Amino acid sequence: MDERTTAILEPVNVAPTGAGEKLNAYGLARRRRDRRRKIARGAIGIVVLLLLWQVMSVVYNLQLILPPPLAVGRTIWNTLTLNTDRWLYGPNIYEHLAASFVRAITGFTVAAAFAIPLGLFVGRFRAVREYVDPVIRSLYPIPGIAWIPLAILWFGLGNTAVIFVVFIAEFFPLYFNTEAGARNINPILVDAARCFGAKRLTLLRRVILPASIPYIITGMRIALGGAWRMIVAGEMLASQSGIGSVLMESRYQLRATDLMMAMILISIVGYATERLVVGTLEKKTTERWEVKVL
């Protein structure tokens, strides 16, 4: 290469000083701005909801059946600090929440262990799908709560019955999302991997699973939300512990404040569980495989 060619190429190879740092700083500042905007807008939405709640309770004189937010907040504080004068629901609230959390996570784990591999397998093999898919779709319309009497008949009252109905509720969204992700993979990606000598396990680990992960994460998010709804139904009918039993007992006692306290705690713990489990898994997989979740 002569000196003239080197002189032409040299300016192209030299990056502007500090350009990378400025770009990184701009991206970081933008992410912080977006995070602050989301927090501010979410806070405004919650404040508006609380104001509407307060107005409905006071203006229409519904304190007995719709206690105002301050009364419910005071009950939550006293319950979490174990400073309640009349606690009518057996163990303290932390034992109830822990029991519900363990059941939800156990049902979620068992459902994921069955539904995700089955969804990947059925999604990739049409012959298998033609046998299996009609069976699963015929069971899907049965409401999760309809399985509770059968679960009680099979397993009696207690943990196993509740975990079983949670498993049933979580299996279907996990299966359908995983199967859709595996079935809709671009054939060009699979053919290209095979051209480079990828065998079945390598193809699964390097192509099929990364391409399906956005669907799997979405299915997990839907399933975990459904798990908490099913936990409450299961514990109300098949268990004497857990947050669902607190809801049922507070209804029998006509204590609307305690009932709404339990509902708010379900919302908080359910949201925290989703962020802890699905959020962490989403971050790890998207960073590793550089995919975008739906």
N, C-alpha and C positions, 0 to 999 in steps of 0.2 A: 504494500500500500504506500503510495507516494505522499509527500508532505501536503500537497494540495487537498487530497482526499481526507487526510487526517484533520486538516484545518476546517473542512466542511462538517465533518462528523463530530468534532470535539464539542461545539456548543450544544449539540443535541444530548450528549451524554452527561452534561453537568446540570444537576437540578438546582433550582434557586435556593439560596441559603435560608433555612428556617421555614420553608414552605410546608414540609411534613408536620412540623410542630404546630404551625398555625391551623392546618387542616384538622389535626387531632383536637386542638383546643376548641375549635368551632363546633366539631361534632359533639364533644363533651358538654359544651355550653347549651347546645340545642337539646340534648337529651335531658339535661337538668331543667330546662325551660318546659319541655313537654311533661316531665314528671310533676313539676309544680302546678302546671295548668290542670292536669288530671286530678291532682289532690284537691285543688281549689274548687273545681267544678263538682267533684264528688261531695265535698263538704257542703257546698251550697244545696245540692240535691237533698242531702240528709236533713239539713236545717229546714228546708221547705216542707219535707215530709213531717218533721216533728211539729212544726207550726200548724199544719193542717190537722194533725192528730189532736193537738191541744184545743184547737177551735171546735172540732167535732165533739170532743168530750165535754167541754164547758158550755158551749152555746146550746147544745141539745140535751144537756143534763144527763150524760151517759156515764157518769163516773163509776156506777156499779158494774156495768158490763164493758165499758171502755175507759179504764183508768187513765188519767193524764200522764204524759211522759215523765214528769218529775216524780210522781208517785211510783211508777214502774222503775225509774232509775234509782230511787231510794231503796226499793226492795232488792234490786240487783246488788247494790253496794252492801246492804246488810247481809244478803245471802252469801256473797263472795267473801266477806270478812267474818262469816260465821257469827254474826251479831243479831240473830233472829230470835225474837221472843217466842214465837210459835212456829216451829218447824215440824210439819206433819207428815213428812215424806221419807221416813226411815233414815238411811245414811245421809251424810252431808252432801252438798251439791257436787263437790269434787269427785266423790265416789260414783255418783250417778253419771257425771260427764265422762269419767274414765271408763266406766262400763260401756257406755254408748260408743266412745271412741274406739275401744278395742274391737267391738263387734263390727263397726263400720270398716275399719282397716282390714280385719280378718276376712270379711265378706268380699271386700274389694280385691285383696290379694288372691284369694281362691278363684274369683271370677276372672281376673286377669290371667292367671296361670292356665285356665282352660280356654278362655275366649280368644286371646291374642294368637296363640299357636294355631288354633282351629281356624280362625279367620284368615290367617296367612296361607294355610294349606288349602282351604276351600277356594280362596280368591285366586290362587295360581293354577288350580287343576279343575278344568271345566267338568270333567266326568264326575269328580267327587262332588262338585257343587250341585250337579243335577240330582244326586242322591240326598245330600245333607240339607241343602237350602230349603226345600219344601217342609221338612220336618221342623226346622227351627222357626220358619215363618208361620207355621200352624200353631206353635206354642206362644209366639210373641204377643198375639192379641189378648191373652189371658192376663188380667191385671195382677200386679204383684201382690196386692192385698188378698186376692182370692187364694193364694198359696198358703196363707197363714193357718186356716183350719187344718189343712193337710199336714203342714209342718208340725203343728201341735199334736196331731194324731200320730205322726211318725216319731217325733223326738221329745214330746212332752213340753212342759213349760220350762223355759230357761234359755241359756246362751245358744245352744245348737239350733233351736227353732228360729231364733231371730237371725242368726248368721245365715241360715239356709235361705230365708226370704230375701235377705240383702243380696246374697249371691245370685238369686234368680233375677232380681231387679237390675243388677249391674251387668249381668252376663250379656244381655241383648245389645245395649248400646256399644259395648266393647267389641262384640263379635261383628256387628253390622258395619261399624266404622273401619275396623281392621280389614274385613273382607273387601270393602269398597276400595280401600287404599291399595291392597295387593292386586285387585282386579284391574285397576285403572292405571297401572304403571305403564309408561311409554314403552312399547315393544322395542324401540330403537335402543334404549338403555340396556335391556336384557340381551339383545343380539350383540351389541358392542362388547359387553362383558364376556359373552361366550366366545367372541372372536379373539379376545385376549386370553382365553384359556381358563376362564372362571368355571369351577365345578359347582355342584349344588350348594354346599355349605358356604363357599366363598360368595356365590351369587346371592344367597340369602343374607349374608352378613354385610356385604358391600353394596348391594343394589336394592334388593326387595325391602329389607327392613328400613334403611334410610329413606327410601321413597315413600314408604307407608307411614312413617313416623308422624307426619302432620295429622293424618286421619286417626292414628292411635291416640295421640295426645287429646284430640277433640273428643274421642270416645271416652277417655279417662275422665275428662272434665265433666261430661254429661253424667257418666256413671257415678262419680263420687257425689255429685249433687243429689242424684236419685237415691244414693245410699242413705243419706241423712233423712230423706223423706220416708224411706222404707223402715229405717231404724225406729222412727217415732211410731209408725203404725204397728210394727212388730212388738215393740216394748209395751205399747198400750194394751195389747191383747195377750201377749205370750210371755211377759216377764214382770217381775216385781222390783226390778232395779233399772236404772237408766233414765235418761231425760224424758223418754216417752211415758214412763210410769208416773213421773212427776206431773206431766201434763194431764194424764187421766185422773190422778188423784185430786189435783187442784180443781178440776172440773166438778168432781163429786162434792168437793168442799165449797163450791161456789165462790172460789177465791180468784177473781179475774186478774188481780195484780200478779199473783204467783204464776198464773197461766201465761200471761204475756211476758213475764220474766223468763220463763222456760223457753218460750218461742224466740226471744231475742238471743238467749244464750246458744240455742241451736244455730241461729244465723251466724253468730260470731265464730263459734267453734267450727262450723261447716266451712265458712270462708277461709279460716286459718288453715284448716286441713287441706283444702284445695290448693292454697298457695304453697303449703309446705311440701305436699306430695307431688302434685301435678306440676306446679311451678318449678320445683327443683329438677324434676325429670325433664321437663321441657327445656330448661336452660342447658342442662348437660348434653342432651341429644342434639339440640340445634347448634350448639357451639362445636360439637365433635363432627357432625355431618354437614354443617353449614346449610341447613334447610330452613324454610320458613313455615311456621305453623299456621294453619288455616284460621 
